[in-house]
Amino acid sequence: MKTFKKYSNRKLYSSDKKGYVRLEDILNLVKQGETIQVLSHGDGKDVTTEVVREAILRSSEIPTETLVNMVRTKEPVQMSLDI
């Protein structure tokens, strides 16, 4: 498992690489099947879900209509993300 720290300035730090990484780097690791964990630097809270969600949303161009429908409906929205 690769572990990252997320700082309050939104930067992500990799202990393995001993440097900062981008959301794109995190997403690529997930695509490659790596297990990751992102911890908040301040309190150690697991923020992996939030970081992966942000990486997906920033990497794909999801139409506004689709996002609005996801919020309004109680049914899961099935879609293919080209990420």
Residue frames as qw, qx, qy, qz and C-alpha x, y, z in Angstrom:
[[0.000, 0.891, 0.455, 0.000, 0.00, 0.00, 0.00],
 [0.392, 0.304, -0.010, 0.869, 1.27, 3.43, -0.93],
 [0.268, -0.761, -0.492, 0.326, 0.57, 6.13, 1.62],
 [0.271, 0.500, 0.130, 0.812, 0.33, 9.85, 0.98],
 [0.193, -0.521, -0.482, 0.678, -0.13, 12.87, 3.20],
 [0.141, 0.719, 0.429, 0.529, -2.50, 15.65, 2.20],
 [0.300, -0.170, -0.311, 0.886, -1.57, 19.06, 3.55],
 [0.131, 0.700, 0.496, -0.497, -3.96, 21.92, 4.27],
 [0.146, 0.609, -0.294, -0.722, -2.71, 23.69, 1.12],
 [0.859, 0.365, 0.117, -0.340, -4.06, 20.66, -0.85],
 [0.347, 0.622, -0.695, -0.095, -0.58, 19.38, -1.74],
 [0.983, -0.127, 0.007, -0.136, -0.06, 15.63, -1.68],
 [0.037, -0.739, 0.671, -0.049, 3.22, 14.22, -0.38],
 [0.949, 0.095, -0.293, -0.069, 4.60, 10.77, -1.17],
 [0.601, -0.677, 0.425, 0.022, 6.84, 9.24, 1.47],
 [0.886, 0.115, 0.362, 0.265, 8.12, 6.74, -1.12],
 [0.567, 0.639, 0.152, 0.497, 9.18, 9.40, -3.61],
 [0.453, -0.484, -0.222, 0.715, 10.03, 11.90, -0.87],
 [0.047, -0.064, 0.253, 0.964, 8.27, 14.59, -2.83],
 [0.470, 0.363, 0.319, -0.739, 4.96, 16.02, -3.89],
 [0.219, 0.184, 0.875, 0.389, 2.64, 14.27, -6.35],
 [0.338, 0.040, -0.189, -0.921, -0.32, 15.43, -8.41],
 [0.717, 0.138, 0.418, -0.541, -3.89, 14.15, -8.48],
 [0.738, 0.489, -0.357, -0.297, -3.07, 12.68, -11.88],
 [0.239, 0.438, -0.847, 0.181, -0.30, 10.60, -10.28],
 [0.437, -0.061, 0.723, -0.531, -2.72, 9.26, -7.66],
 [0.779, 0.355, 0.113, -0.504, -5.26, 8.36, -10.36],
 [0.584, 0.522, -0.606, -0.140, -2.59, 6.58, -12.42],
 [0.043, -0.306, 0.894, -0.325, -1.62, 4.45, -9.42],
 [0.622, 0.146, 0.541, -0.548, -5.26, 3.46, -8.89],
 [0.744, 0.493, -0.206, -0.400, -5.58, 2.59, -12.61],
 [0.416, 0.492, -0.764, 0.044, -2.49, 0.37, -12.28],
 [0.800, -0.279, -0.518, -0.115, -4.14, -1.55, -9.44],
 [0.328, 0.221, -0.583, 0.710, -2.12, -0.05, -6.59],
 [0.446, -0.714, -0.538, 0.053, -3.74, 0.21, -3.19],
 [0.250, 0.426, -0.184, 0.850, -3.38, 3.73, -1.84],
 [0.385, -0.722, -0.525, 0.234, -4.18, 5.58, 1.33],
 [0.200, 0.552, -0.028, 0.809, -4.24, 9.35, 1.77],
 [0.473, -0.580, -0.542, 0.383, -4.07, 10.75, 5.28],
 [0.026, -0.946, -0.086, -0.312, -4.68, 14.31, 6.36],
 [0.515, 0.362, -0.455, 0.630, -1.40, 15.70, 7.66],
 [0.241, -0.532, 0.262, -0.768, -3.05, 17.59, 10.50],
 [0.662, -0.298, 0.412, -0.550, -5.14, 14.91, 12.19],
 [0.159, -0.242, 0.952, 0.101, -4.31, 11.67, 10.38],
 [0.665, 0.353, 0.425, -0.503, -7.87, 11.30, 9.09],
 [0.458, 0.091, 0.778, 0.421, -8.26, 8.99, 6.09],
 [0.354, 0.653, 0.064, -0.667, -9.20, 11.23, 3.12],
 [0.314, -0.113, 0.819, 0.467, -8.55, 8.66, 0.38],
 [0.320, 0.594, 0.736, 0.061, -12.13, 8.67, -0.92],
 [0.109, 0.911, 0.160, -0.365, -12.23, 12.45, -1.21],
 [0.165, -0.631, 0.526, 0.546, -8.88, 12.61, -3.02],
 [0.319, 0.082, 0.863, 0.383, -9.74, 9.83, -5.50],
 [0.270, 0.748, 0.598, -0.106, -13.15, 11.42, -6.13],
 [0.039, 0.881, -0.084, -0.463, -11.52, 14.77, -6.84],
 [0.261, -0.395, 0.712, 0.519, -8.96, 13.14, -9.14],
 [0.344, 0.366, 0.833, 0.230, -11.71, 11.43, -11.15],
 [0.199, 0.862, 0.419, -0.204, -13.82, 14.57, -11.44],
 [0.053, -0.822, 0.271, 0.498, -10.87, 16.68, -12.54],
 [0.293, -0.293, 0.781, 0.468, -9.67, 14.13, -15.09],
 [0.220, 0.387, 0.837, 0.317, -12.93, 13.60, -16.92],
 [0.173, -0.011, -0.123, -0.977, -15.26, 15.99, -18.59],
 [0.025, 0.439, 0.887, -0.140, -18.58, 15.05, -17.06],
 [0.066, -0.498, -0.387, -0.774, -21.42, 17.13, -18.47],
 [0.189, -0.165, 0.414, -0.875, -23.18, 19.41, -15.99],
 [0.725, -0.115, -0.227, -0.640, -26.50, 17.72, -16.78],
 [0.761, -0.010, -0.645, 0.073, -25.12, 14.35, -15.67],
 [0.268, 0.104, -0.618, 0.732, -23.80, 15.80, -12.42],
 [0.416, -0.146, 0.155, -0.884, -27.14, 17.49, -11.70],
 [0.805, -0.083, -0.407, -0.423, -29.02, 14.24, -12.39],
 [0.592, 0.056, -0.722, 0.353, -26.70, 12.37, -10.03],
 [0.001, 0.077, -0.515, 0.854, -27.62, 14.78, -7.25],
 [0.529, -0.048, -0.002, -0.847, -31.36, 14.88, -7.98],
 [0.812, -0.022, -0.459, -0.361, -32.10, 11.20, -8.45],
 [0.669, -0.489, 0.495, -0.261, -32.11, 8.50, -5.85],
 [0.965, 0.220, 0.138, 0.047, -31.25, 5.93, -8.49],
 [0.550, -0.465, 0.423, 0.550, -27.58, 5.28, -9.22],
 [0.508, 0.783, -0.146, -0.328, -26.44, 6.81, -12.48],
 [0.830, -0.054, 0.433, 0.346, -24.58, 4.45, -14.75],
 [0.388, 0.902, -0.147, -0.120, -22.01, 6.07, -16.93],
 [0.884, 0.101, 0.025, 0.456, -18.69, 5.32, -18.49],
 [0.193, -0.931, 0.163, 0.264, -15.86, 7.58, -17.45],
 [0.784, 0.510, -0.087, 0.343, -13.08, 8.07, -19.93],
 [0.365, -0.898, 0.247, -0.015, -10.28, 8.58, -17.44]]
